[in-house]
Amino acid sequence: MLAEPDRTSRFLAQVLALTKAFALAGSRTEAAAIRDDVALFADVRAAVLNIQHPDSSTPTPAAARRRWRRRSVSWSTRR
């Protein structure tokens, strides 16, 4: 995938769109079924961005995952 710039850019754009859509619908019970899948794609996207731009300050996939879990825990405790 990284060898084909068009495919890589489409993947990054689609994962970004998925993440934004999930952010809008994440509070619905139906969205809970794909929470881990969205997190996986977001982690892969972060890893690809880190490979493409190693000197940038893009968080590592593990840091993104920790942030995602903190956010989901904070939302679940608010109910």
C-alpha positions in Angstrom: 0.0 0.0 0.0 2.8 2.4 0.8 4.4 1.9 -2.6 1.3 3.3 -4.3 0.8 6.9 -3.3 -2.7 7.1 -4.7 -3.8 4.1 -2.7 -2.2 5.4 0.4 -3.8 8.8 0.1 -7.2 7.2 -0.5 -6.8 5.0 2.5 -5.8 7.9 4.7 -8.7 10.0 3.5 -11.2 7.1 4.0 -10.0 6.4 7.5 -10.2 10.1 8.4 -13.8 10.1 7.1 -14.6 6.9 9.1 -13.1 8.5 12.3 -15.2 11.6 11.8 -18.4 9.7 11.2 -17.7 7.6 14.2 -17.1 10.7 16.3 -20.6 11.9 15.3 -22.3 8.5 15.9 -20.1 7.1 18.7 -22.7 7.6 21.4 -25.2 5.3 19.7 -25.4 1.7 20.9 -25.0 0.5 17.3 -21.6 2.2 17.1 -20.2 0.3 20.0 -20.0 -2.8 17.8 -17.4 -1.2 15.5 -15.5 0.8 18.2 -12.5 -1.5 18.1 -12.4 -1.6 14.3 -12.4 2.1 14.1 -9.6 2.3 16.6 -7.6 -0.3 14.6 -7.9 1.7 11.4 -7.0 4.9 13.3 -3.9 3.2 14.6 -2.9 2.0 11.2 -3.5 5.5 9.8 -1.2 6.9 12.5 1.4 4.4 11.8 1.4 5.2 8.1 1.6 8.9 8.8 4.6 8.2 11.1 6.3 6.2 8.4 5.7 8.9 5.8 6.7 11.8 8.1 9.0 10.4 10.8 10.0 13.9 12.1 6.5 15.1 12.7 4.7 15.2 16.0 2.0 12.8 15.0 1.2 10.5 18.0 2.2 6.9 17.9 -0.6 4.3 17.5 -0.2 3.3 21.1 -0.6 6.9 22.3 -3.6 7.3 20.1 -5.1 4.1 21.5 -4.6 5.3 25.1 -6.2 8.6 24.2 -9.1 6.8 22.6 -9.7 4.6 25.6 -9.5 7.6 28.0 -12.1 9.4 25.9 -14.4 6.4 25.8 -14.0 5.8 29.5 -14.8 9.4 30.3 -17.9 9.3 28.2 -19.1 6.1 29.7 -18.7 7.5 33.3 -20.7 10.6 32.4 -24.0 8.7 31.8 
